[in-house]
Amino acid sequence: MLDIRLLDIQVLKREAILAIGLVVLLLGSMTLATGSYPPMVVVESGSMSHDTDGSVGAIDPGDLVLVMNPSRVEIITYLEATKEGGEHEGYETHGMAGDVIVYRKNGGNDTPVIHRALLKAVANPEGGWDVPGTDIVGVSEITIELDYDCFHGNTKLTIERWVPAHEGYLTTGDNKWSNGCQIDQLRARDPDLSEQQIRGQGLKDEHGQPVQAVKDEWVVGVASLELPWIGAIKLAASGTGDQVPSKSWSRLLVVVASIITAPVVLEMIADRISGSRSDSDDELGSSEEE
């Protein structure tokens, strides 16, 4: 009896070591592949959702997203991806044109934001500002209408008389009900908005300051592969599981059940195949004896 218990403990230890080794190997491989650590982030809010029930391909609360080091990829903005005849025309990630970036608000230390890069203001060597993906070159202020439908009213997203304080991206979440045309940098939409309106409606950093255009050094990653629903467990453990769409939980249960039952089913199939082979061998042996 004692020998059996010792054997069980040894088996458990071996399986635990194997499981830990696999996790380390997986994390190490993803870190090397992405150039980022951690190589994945859990989406905590619905600001990027395309559907209230969640959808595969878009970024929803509870999804795990692989994050590429920005030095390894070229960030394509929404404007560049929608420019007719442009080099990047038709480029899409996570259900819409352009790349989704992970950035720190005003370079701070609070939770990073994962939103889509709409456009980038680039300083022109001869003065003024350029906007890649458009014909805007060397202007003192940026005014442009994007082919981006606003949910609140039959209008397009418009950047009006924006004078950038520095080079950087304008960003927004894909969720048309809560974000969309309500971009992260509200000042770029309307220079006449009061400071009270900006602070009351716009995205703010850890110090309560309005978010500015995202500098290159504030970008910590570019969203790549999405693993839907898997991160919902972390949100539940941290007390924010209510952000996860209800259908995502049911889909997660199906995934977990499949993972648990798959080894059992495979073992049953292997046993059946092995049994069939044994029966065939027995029959063959009997034939030879006769």
N, C-alpha and C positions, 0 to 999 in steps of 0.2 A: 504493500500500500504506500509506504514511504517512497519507494522508488518511483512509483507512478506520479506522486505529487512533485517530486524533484524533476521528473521528466517534463511535466506540464509547465513548471516554472521556467525551465530552460527553453522550452518552445516559445513561451510568452516573451522572454527576454530577447530571443533571437528575432521574433517578429517585430518587437518594438524597435530594436536596433535597425532592422531592415526598413521599417516605416520612416524612422527619423532620417536615415541615410537617403531615402528616396526624396523626402521633402527638401533636404539640404541640396541634393543634386538638382532638383527641379528649380529651386530658387537661384542656385548658382548659375544654371544654364540660362534662365531668363534674365538675370542681371548682366551676364556677358552679352547676351543677344541685344538687350535694350540699351546698355550703358547707363542704366539708372538703378538707384537703390532708394526705396524699395521699387521693384520693377512693375508693381501693380498698385492701383489705388481703388478704394471702394467708393462708389458714388453715393453721396449722402442726401442729396436733395433732388427734386423733380424739375430743376430749371432747364434740363436738356431733354426732357421727355417729349415725344411726339404724340403720345396717346395716353389717356388717363389710366388705361389698363396695362400700360407698358407694351413694348414691342421689341422683338429681336432685330438688331441692327441699329436701333437708336440707343441712347445712353439713359438708363432709368435708375432710380434709387435701388441700391442692392446689387447693382452690376459691378463686376470686377473689370477694370480696364488696364490693359498693358500700356505702359508709358515709355515712349522712346526718348532717349536723350536728344535735346534739340540740336546738338552739334552734329548728329548723325543723319538728320533729315532736313529737307527744305520745307519750310512752312508755306503752304499755299493758302492765300486768303480767299474769302467768298467772292470778292470782286475779281480776282485773277481767274478763279474757276468758272465764272459766269461770263467772262469777256468773249464775245463771239469772234472766232478766228484766232483767239489767243493760244499761247503755248500750252496752257493748262485747262483749256475749255473742256467741260464735262467731268472734271475731277471731283469726286465725292468721297466723303467719309462719314460714317454713322448717320446715313440717311439724308444728308444735305451737301451742298457744294462747299468746298474748302476744308481746311484742317480744324480740328478741335485741339486747343492748347490748354495746358495746366500751368497756371501762373500764381505768383504771390502778389496780393493786392498792395500796390505801391512798394513792392519789395519787402514787405513785412514778414512777420513770423507766425501769423495766424493760419488757419486752414486754407490751403490753396483752392483756387477756383478752377473748374473745368468747363470752359466755354468756347464757342466758335470764334475764330479770328475773321472779322468782317473785312477789314482793310488795314493797311499800314501806311502811316505818314513817314516819309523818308526825306531827310534834309538834302536839298539840291546843292551841289558844290558851289554853284554860282549864286545861291541865295534862294529863299523860299522853300516850298515843299512839293515833293512829288508823291503820287499815289500809284503804285504798281497795279497794273490791270486796268488803268484808265488813261485818258489823254491829259490828265492833270500833271503839269510840269512847272516847277518854279513859281507857284502861286503864294501869295502872302496869307491867304485864308482859304480853307477848303469847303466847297459847297458841291454836293453831289447827291443825286437820287439813285438809290440802289434798286435793282429789280428784286425787291424783298417785300412781300405783302404784310401789311400791318393788320393784326386781328381786330384791333379797336378802331374801326372806321375804314372806309374804302380808300386807303392811301398806301403809298410806298414809304419805306424807310428813307428819310432824308437827313443828310449831314449838312448843317447850315452855318456858314461863316465861322467855321472852326479854325482857331489859331492854336496849333499844337504847342505845348510847352517844351516838348522834346520829341524825338523819334519814338514811334511805338504803334501798337495795334489797338484798334477799337474792337470790342468783343461783346458778345451777347449769348444768352442761352437760347436753345432751339424752341423751348416751350412757348408757343405763341400766346398762351393765355396769361402767363406770368412774366415772360421776358420778351423775346422777339424784338420788336421795335423799341422796347424800353431797354435800351442798351446800357452796358455797365458804366460808360462814361457819358452821363447825361448832358454835360456841358457841350459836347460836340453836336448834339441834336439841336440845341437852341441856346445861343449865347445870351438871350434875354431872360432866361430863367433866373429867379432870385436864388441867393445862397440858401435860403430856407427851403425852397422847393428841391434844390439839389440834394441837400442833406436829408430831407424827408423822404424822397423817392428813390434816389440813386444808391448804388452799391458803395459801401464804405469799408475802410480798412479797420484794423484793430484799435486805432486811435480816434475813430469816428470821422476821419477825413475822406472826402469823395475820392473814388478811384480814378486815377489818371490813365492816360494811354499806356499800354503795357510795354515797357522797355524789353529789349532782347534778354538782358540779364535777369529779368524777373520771370522769364519763362523757364519752368523747371522740367517740362516734358511736353510731348505731342502724343495725343491719344491714338492708340493703334488697335490691336485686337480686343474685342469685348467678350467677356464670359458672363452671360446673363444669369441673374438671380443668386449666384454663389455667395456674393458678399452680404446678402440679406441677413445671414446668421450673425455677422459682426454687428450690424445695425441693431438687431434685436438684443444682443448682449449689452450694447451701449445705451439702450433705452430709447433709440430712435427708429425702432422697427415700424412705427406707424407711417413712416415716409414711403415704405415699400408698397407698391400696388398689390391689391388682394390677389389678383391672378398670378402674380409672380410667386407668391407663397405656394399655390397649388402646383405651379410648374416646377418649383424647387423640390417639392415632395416627390414628384414623378422622377426627377433626376436622381434624388437620393435613393429612392426605392429601386431604380434601375441599377445603380451602382452596387447596392447591397445584394440584389438577386442575381446579377450577372455571373459572379463566380460560382454560385450554386448551380445555375443552369448550365454553365460551361462544364462543371464537374460531372453533372448528370450525363451530359452528352459524351464526355470523354469516357465515363464508365460504361455507357452503352456501346460505344465503339470498341472499347477494350473487351467487353463481354462477347460481342459479336465475333471478334477476332479469335478469342479463346474457343468459342463454339466451333468455328471453322477449323481451327487447328486440331480439336478433338475429333471432328468428323474425318479430317484428313488422315489422322493417325489410325483411326478405326479401319479406314479403307485400306491402308497399307498392310495392316495386320491380316486382313482377310486375303 
